[in-house]
Amino acid sequence: MYSQDNIISKSKRLSSFQLSKMHTFEVAARHCSFSLAAEELSMTPSAISHRINALEHELGILLFKRSHRKIELTKEGERIYIAARSSLTSLNQEILEVKSNEISGELTVYSRPSFAQSWLVPRISSFQKKYPAISLNILTGNENINFHGHGINVAIYFDEKQRSKLHCQDIMAETIVPVCTPEYAKEFNLIGNINNLNQCTLLHDNQAWGYDSNTDEWALWTNHFNINCLEDSGNISFDRSDLAVIAAMHGAGVAMGRESLIRNQIKRGELIKPFLDKKMLCPQRYYLATLPNNRNTKIELFIDWLKNEVQNEEVESSV
């Protein structure tokens, strides 16, 4: 155990000597070997071990668990390694960009699956053409992801509650309205007959804005328009809005469509809105989230591009 006297206070910055040792730590942690770190840094394994020991003593944190033949990171060491690796990678990338006068490197974007599939990915080629040296890595999921653990630069969420520990900004509102095929609407005589929804199968996104959304999206709409159809209708649930829409396109029932994600299907006539006057503005919004004080050039370029795409769509939809 390290004494409290050895622990750096929260307000104290790392010294230049500790920063140099931190680089040694990053190399040793990356290889999980003092010997391989010694080869990369042209030092002896004992010198590497001495530097790590000194760094642990100064920080008051045990970074490695040591055994006779191997070393492995402690939980605290893993956290510090992720931070060190991210900082060094970012610094190296900025140096390369300054030298080459071109924005390059990796950018990892995390998005809700339906937004990625139906909105982001169909437009991503314009970003790639504009910034060909940036390598985009797009991840999807419904959880509120750990930025540090997954190397996330930008996240795109859809809900009401913006993350308190992240820098968040709205990008787009959303309107919801039931959709189905023209054939399905004709079969159940839906146009102008909203009460006939009781006879239909309702297609649910049960993770619309969280793991436990269940039928909340349809409930939000039915409560808003004072319609009672949830108890009497059939139900099929999915964990993605776009899957419910695909099911609707194949005649499985009526999906709650998000207008920003279904515009193409409506234009092509694959889906219709049988109740044109029954659409509502959702309290949930799409918004961007980034780590505070971590807005590098690539992140800013992506955010600017995304906002421009949203503006272009708003102009097109108003025509």
Phi and psi in degrees as a GROMACS rama.xvg file:
@    title "Ramachandran Plot"
@    xaxis  label "Phi"
@    yaxis  label "Psi"
@TYPE xy
-97.3837  140.91  TYR-2
-74.81  158.998  SER-3
-63.0025  -24.7418  GLN-4
-65.3431  -24.6545  ASP-5
-87.8655  -12.6047  ASN-6
-81.6308  130.621  ILE-7
-68.3244  134.767  ILE-8
-67.5169  157.169  SER-9
-62.4772  -27.706  LYS-10
-88.5434  -9.3144  SER-11
-90.2112  132.561  LYS-12
-83.5743  158.15  ARG-13
-65.652  139.868  LEU-14
-79.7449  168.806  SER-15
-62.0924  -33.9983  SER-16
-67.7473  -40.1183  PHE-17
-69.3108  -34.3553  GLN-18
-63.0427  -40.1629  LEU-19
-65.5685  -38.597  SER-20
-68.4165  -31.2889  LYS-21
-64.7609  -35.5926  MET-22
-64.6735  -41.6333  HIS-23
-60.818  -42.6528  THR-24
-60.5984  -43.6483  PHE-25
-59.749  -42.2681  GLU-26
-67.8218  -44.1734  VAL-27
-64.0919  -39.9022  ALA-28
-68.9665  -37.9766  ALA-29
-62.6977  -40.1872  ARG-30
-88.1211  -18.7077  HIS-31
52.242  42.4861  CYS-32
-161.48  128.688  SER-33
-71.5637  -33.0947  PHE-34
-67.1292  -46.7094  SER-35
-67.7995  -34.6268  LEU-36
-64.7606  -38.7188  ALA-37
-62.2831  -40.3563  ALA-38
-63.0871  -44.4825  GLU-39
-66.5223  -36.0428  GLU-40
-97.9818  3.24636  LEU-41
55.6827  49.0692  SER-42
-129.705  174.625  MET-43
-90.7263  151.862  THR-44
-56.5864  -35.2396  PRO-45
-68.0259  -34.5515  SER-46
-67.3717  -38.8431  ALA-47
-61.2529  -47.7075  ILE-48
-60.4017  -40.7199  SER-49
-63.4806  -42.3657  HIS-50
-64.513  -41.7635  ARG-51
-66.7494  -42.2968  ILE-52
-59.1853  -43.2871  ASN-53
-65.0082  -41.1423  ALA-54
-64.2578  -43.4083  LEU-55
-60.1176  -41.8778  GLU-56
-64.7166  -43.1928  HIS-57
-70.1721  -36.7107  GLU-58
-80.5696  -24.1613  LEU-59
73.2227  28.5572  GLY-60
-133.576  131.429  ILE-61
-80.5009  115.158  LEU-62
-90.8659  -35.1037  LEU-63
-125.491  146.302  PHE-64
-96.9575  124.711  LYS-65
-107.885  136.629  ARG-66
-126.483  -174.98  SER-67
-62.6758  -39.0619  HIS-68
-115.267  -7.42018  ARG-69
-150.522  166.523  LYS-70
-126.902  152.026  ILE-71
-146.375  151.157  GLU-72
-70.1359  141.483  LEU-73
-76.4863  172.093  THR-74
-60.2042  -41.0524  LYS-75
-67.2551  -39.4944  GLU-76
-64.146  -37.3245  GLY-77
-62.5491  -42.9199  GLU-78
-63.0545  -42.9811  ARG-79
-70.3893  -35.5799  ILE-80
-63.1764  -44.2395  TYR-81
-59.7793  -42.7249  ILE-82
-66.279  -42.466  ALA-83
-65.737  -43.8769  ALA-84
-62.2858  -43.6612  ARG-85
-62.8445  -43.291  SER-86
-66.1275  -43.6387  SER-87
-67.582  -39.4196  LEU-88
-63.1887  -43.758  THR-89
-63.4338  -42.5063  SER-90
-63.8469  -46.3621  LEU-91
-60.5155  -39.6912  ASN-92
-66.1557  -41.5349  GLN-93
-63.1846  -39.0527  GLU-94
-62.9702  -43.9477  ILE-95
-61.1406  -41.7442  LEU-96
-67.1682  -38.3357  GLU-97
-63.8468  -42.1084  VAL-98
-68.7882  -41.7973  LYS-99
-91.1764  -10.3434  SER-100
57.6679  29.6334  ASN-101
-138.212  136.147  GLU-102
-77.5066  123.473  ILE-103
-146.023  177.752  SER-104
107.119  -173.959  GLY-105
-91.4522  146.572  GLU-106
-137.637  120.216  LEU-107
-105.099  122.579  THR-108
-115.97  129.956  VAL-109
-109.698  133.039  TYR-110
-141.174  155.239  SER-111
-60.9471  137.929  ARG-112
-55.7552  -45.4102  PRO-113
-65.3327  -39.8066  SER-114
-65.3485  -41.1284  PHE-115
-63.0421  -47.5821  ALA-116
-69.572  -41.799  GLN-117
-95.7893  -21.1651  SER-118
-124.497  -51.7064  TRP-119
-71.2284  -54.3798  LEU-120
-61.0533  -41.9005  VAL-121
-60.8939  -17.8444  PRO-122
-105.466  -5.99627  ARG-123
-67.2116  -21.7047  ILE-124
-62.987  -31.2178  SER-125
-68.6382  -33.1163  SER-126
-68.7279  -43.0345  PHE-127
-63.0709  -38.5077  GLN-128
-69.1129  -33.5372  LYS-129
-77.6102  -35.2153  LYS-130
-131.039  71.6092  TYR-131
-65.1008  -20.7515  PRO-132
-84.5487  -8.08376  ALA-133
-90.2335  124.215  ILE-134
-93.4851  109.495  SER-135
-83.667  137.427  LEU-136
-124.439  111.048  ASN-137
-105.457  120.548  ILE-138
-112.408  149.137  LEU-139
-130.106  155.616  THR-140
172.114  167.598  GLY-141
-102.149  -7.30271  ASN-142
-84.3058  161.034  GLU-143
-85.4433  99.9849  ASN-144
-77.9246  153.848  ILE-145
-81.4905  112.227  ASN-146
-59.2562  -46.7174  PHE-147
-64.5064  -45.3731  HIS-148
-69.5978  -24.1019  GLY-149
-114.663  5.2226  HIS-150
66.4852  30.7695  GLY-151
-75.5292  133.836  ILE-152
-97.4462  -42.5731  ASN-153
-137.761  136.633  VAL-154
-120.293  144.074  ALA-155
-117.154  112.986  ILE-156
-109.567  163.484  TYR-157
-137.35  97.3917  PHE-158
-170.904  -172.783  ASP-159
-91.2219  -29.7457  GLU-160
-96.7697  107.102  LYS-161
-77.5959  145.315  GLN-162
-69.8295  124.638  ARG-163
-67.9507  -28.3578  SER-164
-96.278  7.57253  LYS-165
-119.702  158.565  LEU-166
-86.1569  116.711  HIS-167
-120.509  148.711  CYS-168
-150.375  135.867  GLN-169
-64.016  145.298  ASP-170
-124.178  -27.7746  ILE-171
-164.113  137.452  MET-172
-84.0316  169.278  ALA-173
-137.893  140.881  GLU-174
-117.031  135.746  THR-175
-113.47  146.25  ILE-176
-159.44  140.514  VAL-177
-64.7653  143.675  PRO-178
-138.57  151.971  VAL-179
-159.992  178.058  CYS-180
-76.7899  157.138  THR-181
-58.332  -35.9323  PRO-182
-66.4673  -41.1082  GLU-183
-66.2492  -40.6921  TYR-184
-63.0984  -38.4672  ALA-185
-69.3234  -42.4794  LYS-186
-59.6456  -39.3686  GLU-187
-104.32  10.3969  PHE-188
50.2972  54.1864  ASN-189
-83.5438  -33.7449  LEU-190
-63.3214  116.917  ILE-191
79.0846  1.85775  GLY-192
-129.464  74.2405  ASN-193
-65.4141  -26.6039  ILE-194
-67.5793  -16.807  ASN-195
-72.1035  -6.54043  ASN-196
-59.2494  -24.9033  LEU-197
-59.4532  -25.328  ASN-198
-91.3595  -5.81353  GLN-199
-97.1839  168.811  CYS-200
-96.0359  122.973  THR-201
-93.4663  133.342  LEU-202
-102.895  119.997  LEU-203
-109.63  141.841  HIS-204
-95.1928  100.92  ASP-205
-82.0911  5.47972  ASN-206
-128.945  40.9571  GLN-207
-55.4326  -43.7918  ALA-208
-142.974  31  TRP-209
163.285  165.533  GLY-210
-63.9688  -24.1511  TYR-211
-112.934  32.3534  ASP-212
-68.2366  -34.9445  SER-213
53.5292  -119.618  ASN-214
-99.0815  19.4799  THR-215
-60.4598  -34.4107  ASP-216
-66.2419  -46.7582  GLU-217
-66.6079  -39.1406  TRP-218
-61.8592  -39.085  ALA-219
-58.953  -44.6883  LEU-220
-70.2881  -46.5986  TRP-221
-64.8365  -38.0083  THR-222
-65.9262  -38.2786  ASN-223
-62.6478  -39.411  HIS-224
-102.959  8.65182  PHE-225
54.9372  52.6703  ASN-226
-115.643  135.294  ILE-227
-110.933  99.144  ASN-228
-140.632  -8.83994  CYS-229
-67.6624  -37.1845  LEU-230
-75.7727  -33.2348  GLU-231
-92.0992  -20.5013  ASP-232
-84.3642  162.218  SER-233
-77.6061  162.749  GLY-234
-140.714  139.006  ASN-235
-130.948  132.001  ILE-236
-113.26  146.872  SER-237
-133.021  166.483  PHE-238
-101.547  13.3665  ASP-239
-148.434  139.62  ARG-240
-63.8996  -39.1841  SER-241
-66.4241  -28.6804  ASP-242
-70.6413  -38.185  LEU-243
-62.7729  -39.0217  ALA-244
-67.0332  -41.9458  VAL-245
-61.6325  -41.0557  ILE-246
-61.6892  -41.3364  ALA-247
-62.6306  -39.1849  ALA-248
-63.8281  -21.7962  MET-249
-103.73  19.5597  HIS-250
78.5903  19.329  GLY-251
-80.8205  -17.4293  ALA-252
159.456  -154.278  GLY-253
-112.323  123.747  VAL-254
-102.138  153.405  ALA-255
-85.4097  104.637  MET-256
-86.9907  142.912  GLY-257
-98.4866  119.464  ARG-258
-57.9369  -35.588  GLU-259
-68.2292  -20.1476  SER-260
-102.041  -9.85058  LEU-261
-118.744  9.94903  ILE-262
-58.3854  -41.2762  ARG-263
-66.1195  -40.8019  ASN-264
-65.2553  -36.1474  GLN-265
-67.8259  -44.2521  ILE-266
-60.9153  -38.7878  LYS-267
-80.8272  -6.23158  ARG-268
79.6998  10.707  GLY-269
-73.4049  -27.0841  GLU-270
-133.812  153.302  LEU-271
-130.764  163.957  ILE-272
-105.516  97.7952  LYS-273
-66.1437  -17.9658  PRO-274
-125.689  76.0685  PHE-275
-59.0973  -32.3255  LEU-276
-86.2277  4.51558  ASP-277
-117.062  55.1327  LYS-278
-115.022  148.883  LYS-279
-135.776  148.325  MET-280
-75.3647  126.703  LEU-281
-77.991  140.129  CYS-282
-68.1957  -24.0705  PRO-283
-77.6825  147.139  GLN-284
-134.653  157.281  ARG-285
-82.6065  133.736  TYR-286
-145.595  155.82  TYR-287
-93.2596  145.304  LEU-288
-132.92  134.452  ALA-289
-136.303  162.439  THR-290
-69.9221  140.585  LEU-291
-59.869  142.138  PRO-292
60.6162  30.3006  ASN-293
-137.384  52.0477  ASN-294
-109.627  81.8009  ARG-295
-80.9137  -179.092  ASN-296
-61.7779  -42.7426  THR-297
-61.9641  -41.8836  LYS-298
-63.194  -44.8044  ILE-299
-62.4793  -40.4489  GLU-300
-64.4132  -41.2537  LEU-301
-65.1589  -43.3615  PHE-302
-64.5041  -42.4269  ILE-303
-62.6097  -42.6712  ASP-304
-61.822  -44.6944  TRP-305
-62.3114  -45.787  LEU-306
-62.1632  -37.6451  LYS-307
-65.5482  -39.4164  ASN-308
-63.9272  -40.1066  GLU-309
-62.7319  -44.4238  VAL-310
-62.5913  -42.1924  GLN-311
-61.3888  -40.9985  ASN-312
-66.909  -38.9078  GLU-313
-62.4418  -37.7395  GLU-314
-66.5112  -46.0112  VAL-315
-62.7552  -41.7222  GLU-316
-71.4061  -21.6613  SER-317
-84.9162  -14.0888  SER-318
